[in-house]
């Protein structure tokens, strides 16, 4: 599929999260307007809001387009690690986070009676970039202990958790770090997601940097589409250190394209149409640039 015909499917939840403002609110009128531009119906948006409120992720004030959503503490906390991961990815791209050769391991033995908590902990470890070595034992190439412990405390499994580090990791006869990474993580699938992200970003960057006028709704559509694709690419990415990845790594190019789109969006709308992820990118790229020049 070509860059011109690649379709971006934006989940309604992703749209809601993308439109969270700095104070944790979402303006319903803006939400419905952008949703309609993306081809979503009002009914689709109403059902999503209802689900998010029933799950305790948002509270709701007002009715219809005059309403306002308020992200709960848990929702805002869940978004915070994403900023940390984005920051780490940019630092890796800039050569500011070289690998120290340390593997970080987490092991747990949660009884069958706590299966729900056990499954949630397992999913959290994978989300944080862990790969299974064997039953109940996961490995990560980055410092993940604070995130793992926070999740274990929240799930009531901290007493069953063991954390350790090593510089001597072997699986069978494989010990070379890059080869271990290739065997432990689905690098080709992750690379393919970034290739798609680049295909999506390139024509949209051309529109943003072109001479044609773009309406506020068109700018928001581009911004949210890019945010959705960025989320799809980065969520399964363990953010392995560059030393463990094939070169060139498509994630580096894709993130650079997204940063260029973010800058072009800012030039177009003075920051008013940028969703949360793009505000994060603005802060993170500025921080990374400051660290690089000092």
Secondary structure by P-SEA (a helix, b strand, c coil): cccccbbbbbcaaaaaaaaccccccccaaaaaaaaaaacccaaaaaaaaaaaaaacccccccccccbbbbbcaaaaaaaaaaaaaaaaaaaaaacccccccbbbbbbbbbcccaaaaaaaaaaaaaaaccccccccbbbbccccaaaaaaaaaaacccccccccccccccccccccaaaaaaaccaaaaaaaaaaaaaaaaaaaaaaaaccccccaaaaaaaaaaaaaaaaaaccccccccccccccccaaaaaaaaaaaaaaaaaaacccccccaaaaaaaaaaaaaaaaaac
